[in-house]
Amino acid sequence: MSENTRKAMYDGELKFGNITISCAVLDDGQRVLVQRSTANALGVKGSGAYWTKKRETKKGSLLPEYVSAKYLQEFITDEMHAKLLTTVSYINKKGEMAEALPAENLADICDIWIQADKKGAVRESGKNVANMAYIIMKSLATVGIVALVDEATGYQAYRAKDALAKILEAFISKELVKWVKTFPDDFYKELFRLKNWRFSPLSVKRPILVGRLTNDLVYERLAPGVLDELKKKNPKDESGKLKNRYFQWLTQNTGHPKLKEHLAALVALMKASTKWDDFHRMVNRALPKYTELPLFDELEKKEE
């Protein structure tokens, strides 16, 4: 066991109606869902052939059993595929090694099943899983996975008072990062669809409102204080244009990965929506803005 192995500081269970998924908050703040518990909650049990292949395949190169069905593969983008291969090993509160997935991946997993079901691709044996996915996605649209994990584990009452400073240190880079394509085409494609705008993937010209919507949907919801700090780091020039893209000031270890996770969640909600108002309502519930830091009343009471 490596000294660098992460440990669970808080653990608990998420409740989605009659569905239960074991979860934890690790010592580095990452929220995770136990792999086996997630599979059981969805009602997916890998076949003998699946587990034989898993044993014979290099670790981290085979998709989890709950998204391994052949009829689901056309609904898994390359970006989703890479995310779903990510597993987290940690020591649970019992002192045992456990395998988990980043909590943010749950929305992608549900979206895969929902999209497949909408297209009529799900076989009869998978209908129950699709129904579970609908139930979970509805719950996520009401609260949000991070908030659910924090509540289930009790972590929300013990967040450090200097959370903002730590968050900004983790998210905001001290130096400008070289530009690379970060926002997926689907983000703009679905955004334009919901706003009834004409979308041209070859054009870089976009309505001025896109910038404001990006701040609203992305940077104000990424983490507390991030947008304000980005505005300080990346002010507008004399013509009113930003000198660089905001994401160029995000750290490679935390800022960019979290941005990509957030964008994936947004795209999933967009694809599940037919109207802008419905989508925006879901975003406000599932990925609320960080207008201010949570109050630490309970923590302060304990310290007095």
Secondary structure, 3 states (H helix, E strand, C coil): CCCCCEEEEEEEEEEECCEEEEEEEECCCCEEEEHHHHHHHHCCCCCHHHHHHHHHCCCCCCCCHHHCCHHHHHHCCHHHHHHHCCCEEEECCCCCEEEEEECCHHHHHHHHHHHHHHCCCCCHHHHHHHHHHHHHHHHHHHCCHHHHHHHHHCHHHHCCCCHHHHHHHHHECCCCCCCCCCCCHHHHHHHHHHCCCCCCCCCCCCCCHHHHHHHHHHHHHHCCCHHHHHHHHCCECCCCCECCCHHHHECCCCHHHHHHHHHHHHHHHHHCCCCHHHHHHHHHHHCCCCCCCCCCHHHHHHHC
